[in-house]
């Protein structure tokens, strides 16, 4: 799989690793923006751009990425996993069930699947089986979403720290990031294993802000699902929805901004990455 190499930081197996060992406090602090961010969806125009008081006059102090479907095409693979799980039990996976499960931590997701089809399995069994299937299936299928590598590079050049906050398990996160030697790109990663209440609850994004040592309103969050956006908005973070085909039907009204993808010029302007 051909990847565009990044231009900064030490290289590991042909992929440039950003900010290895750098702590958030090593990054120069930008001047504080004291205006509170409103989160009313009627302040977005028909294109999803932010209007009025929602415009960021100073770039955020940190950016947090969701992982599945936002950084990588893992939601496509999860659909194959869900279908295989259910075929083994005489059912088929559907887009409606996928939408209901998407963005939630593993236990919550599989409790929904169990209720949906009246399965006799315990969530723990489905979690283990699905993780095993997923790790098998990512080989030769997983790809970074368009614009991801360039965005990481731009954030590094502008000295903005980065983290991942995913509803997946740490085992899954490590399997995905290992495909691209990407974990050193980030100051830290948070998974379902690090929290007690998953998305759409705000716990994971509140924890991310604490680990950065900054107020949640100075954190920009990139999410591709309704539940993820609800979690980020509830935490008080500046929430950016990045819908993909798998989440096009989701309700993103909780987000401050909606963009077409990770290479959207509006995102670069918002984060002050254009200079």
C-alpha positions in Angstrom: 0.0 0.0 0.0 1.5 3.3 -1.1 1.4 6.1 1.5 2.5 9.6 1.0 5.5 10.2 3.4 5.2 13.0 5.9 7.9 15.7 5.8 8.7 16.2 9.5 10.1 14.1 12.4 12.0 10.8 12.6 11.1 8.1 10.1 10.1 4.7 11.2 9.7 1.9 8.6 9.2 4.5 5.9 6.5 6.4 7.7 7.5 9.7 9.3 6.5 9.8 13.0 5.4 13.2 14.3 6.3 14.7 17.6 7.9 11.6 19.1 8.2 12.1 22.9 6.9 15.6 22.8 4.5 16.5 25.6 1.7 19.0 25.2 3.5 21.4 27.6 6.5 21.5 25.3 4.3 23.2 22.7 4.2 27.0 22.8 0.9 28.1 24.2 -1.2 30.3 22.0 -3.0 33.3 23.5 -6.2 32.4 25.2 -9.5 32.9 23.5 -12.0 33.9 26.3 -15.2 33.7 24.2 -17.4 30.7 25.0 -18.4 28.6 22.0 -22.1 28.2 21.4 -23.3 24.9 20.0 -26.7 25.7 18.4 -27.1 24.1 15.1 -29.0 27.0 13.7 -25.8 29.0 13.7 -24.5 26.9 10.8 -25.2 28.0 7.2 -26.5 25.6 4.5 -22.9 24.4 3.8 -22.3 23.5 7.4 -19.8 26.4 7.9 -19.7 28.2 11.2 -21.1 31.7 11.4 -20.9 34.6 13.8 -19.6 33.9 17.3 -18.6 30.4 16.4 -15.7 31.5 14.2 -12.4 30.7 16.0 -10.3 33.8 16.1 -7.4 31.7 17.6 -6.6 28.2 16.6 -7.2 25.5 19.2 -4.4 24.4 21.5 -4.9 20.7 20.6 -6.8 18.5 18.2 -8.3 15.1 19.0 -9.2 12.6 16.3 -11.7 9.8 16.5 -10.2 6.8 14.8 -12.8 4.5 13.2 -14.2 5.9 10.0 -12.5 9.2 10.6 -8.8 8.3 10.3 -9.1 5.0 8.6 -11.7 3.1 6.6 -12.3 0.7 9.5 -16.1 1.2 9.5 -16.2 -0.6 6.1 -14.2 -3.5 7.7 -16.4 -3.5 10.8 -19.4 -4.0 8.5 -17.8 -7.1 7.1 -17.0 -8.2 10.7 -20.6 -7.6 11.8 -22.0 -9.5 8.9 -19.7 -12.5 9.5 -20.6 -12.6 13.2 -24.3 -12.6 12.4 -24.1 -15.1 9.5 -22.6 -17.5 12.0 -25.8 -17.1 14.0 -28.3 -17.2 11.2 -28.7 -13.4 10.7 -27.3 -10.6 8.5 -25.9 -7.2 9.4 -27.8 -4.1 8.2 -27.0 -0.5 7.8 -29.7 0.3 10.4 -28.0 -1.8 13.0 -24.6 -0.4 12.0 -25.9 3.1 12.6 -27.2 2.2 16.0 -23.9 0.6 17.0 -21.5 3.1 15.5 -19.4 5.3 17.7 -20.2 3.4 20.9 -17.8 1.4 23.0 -17.7 -2.4 22.3 -19.9 -3.6 25.2 -22.6 -1.0 24.5 -22.4 -1.8 20.7 -22.8 -5.6 21.1 -25.6 -5.2 23.7 -27.5 -3.4 20.9 -26.7 -6.3 18.5 -27.8 -8.9 21.0 -31.1 -7.1 21.7 -31.6 -6.4 17.9 -31.5 -10.0 17.0 -32.4 -11.7 20.3 -29.0 -13.4 20.5 -28.0 -15.7 23.4 -24.4 -14.7 23.4 -22.8 -12.6 26.1 -21.3 -9.3 25.0 -17.8 -10.4 26.1 -17.9 -13.4 23.6 -19.0 -11.2 20.7 -16.3 -8.6 21.6 -13.6 -11.2 21.6 -14.8 -12.9 18.4 -15.3 -9.5 16.6 -11.8 -8.3 17.5 -10.2 -11.5 16.3 -12.1 -11.2 13.0 -11.3 -7.5 12.7 -7.5 -8.1 13.1 -7.6 -10.8 10.5 -9.6 -8.7 8.1 -7.6 -5.5 8.2 -4.7 -7.0 6.4 -4.8 -5.8 2.8 -8.0 -3.8 3.4 -7.2 -1.0 5.8 -6.3 2.5 4.4 -6.0 6.0 5.8 -8.8 8.3 5.0 -8.1 10.9 2.3 -6.2 13.9 3.6 -5.2 12.3 7.0 -1.4 12.2 6.4 -1.3 15.7 5.0 -3.4 17.0 8.0 -1.1 15.4 10.5 1.9 16.9 8.8 0.3 20.4 8.8 -0.5 20.1 12.5 3.0 19.1 13.2 4.4 22.1 11.2 2.2 24.4 13.2 3.2 22.8 16.5 -0.4 21.7 17.5 -0.4 18.6 19.6 -2.7 15.7 18.6 -4.4 12.7 20.3 -6.8 9.9 19.5 -10.0 9.2 21.4 -11.7 6.1 20.1 -14.6 3.8 21.2 -12.5 0.8 20.1 -10.5 -1.3 22.6 -6.8 -0.7 23.0 -6.0 -4.0 21.4 -7.9 -2.8 18.2 -6.3 0.6 18.3 -2.8 -0.8 18.5 -3.5 -3.3 15.6 -4.8 -0.5 13.4 -2.0 2.0 14.2 0.7 -0.7 13.8 -0.3 -1.1 10.2 1.2 2.4 9.6 3.6 2.7 12.6 1.5 5.7 13.5 1.1 5.6 17.3 4.2 7.9 17.8 2.4 10.6 15.8 0.2 11.3 18.9 0.8 12.7 22.3 -1.5 10.1 23.7 -4.3 7.7 22.8 -7.6 7.0 24.7 -9.8 4.0 24.2 -12.9 2.3 25.6 -10.5 0.7 28.1 -9.7 4.0 29.7 -13.2 5.2 30.6 -16.4 3.9 32.3 -19.0 5.7 30.1 -18.5 5.7 26.4 -19.7 8.0 23.6 -22.2 9.7 23.4 -21.2 10.5 27.0 -18.5 13.2 27.2 -16.1 11.3 29.5 -13.5 10.4 26.9 -13.2 14.0 25.6 -13.1 15.5 29.1 -10.3 13.1 29.9 -8.5 14.2 26.7 -8.6 17.8 27.7 -7.3 17.0 31.2 -4.4 15.1 29.8 -3.6 18.0 27.5 -3.9 20.3 30.6 -6.2 22.7 28.8 -9.9 23.7 28.9 -12.1 21.6 26.7 -13.2 24.6 24.7 -9.6 25.0 23.4 -9.8 21.4 22.0 -11.0 20.8 18.4 -12.5 17.3 17.9 -12.9 15.6 14.6 -15.7 13.0 14.5 -17.5 11.1 11.8 -20.5 9.8 13.8 -23.5 11.2 15.5 -22.6 9.6 18.9 -19.0 11.0 18.6 -20.2 14.5 17.9 -22.7 14.4 20.8 -19.9 13.3 23.1 -17.5 16.0 22.0 -20.1 18.7 22.1 -21.3 17.7 25.6 -17.7 17.9 26.8 -17.5 21.5 25.6 -15.0 20.9 22.8 -15.2 22.6 19.4 -16.9 19.8 17.5 -16.2 19.2 13.8 -18.3 16.7 11.9 -16.7 14.8 9.0 -19.5 12.7 7.6 -18.6 9.7 5.4 -20.8 7.4 3.3 -21.3 5.1 6.3 -22.5 7.9 8.5 -24.3 10.2 5.9 -27.7 9.5 7.6 -26.5 10.6 11.0 -27.8 13.7 12.8 -24.8 16.1 13.2 -26.8 19.0 14.6 -24.6 18.9 17.8 -21.5 19.8 15.8 -20.3 23.4 15.5 -19.1 22.7 12.0 -19.5 20.2 9.2 -16.8 19.6 6.6 -16.5 17.5 3.5 -13.3 15.7 4.5 -9.9 16.0 6.2 -8.5 18.0 3.3 -11.4 20.5 3.3 -9.9 24.0 3.1 -12.4 25.2 5.7 -10.8 22.9 8.2 -7.3 24.3 7.4 -8.6 27.9 7.8 -10.3 27.0 11.1 -7.2 25.6 12.5 -5.0 28.4 11.1 -3.0 25.9 9.0 -2.9 27.9 5.8 0.0 30.1 6.5 
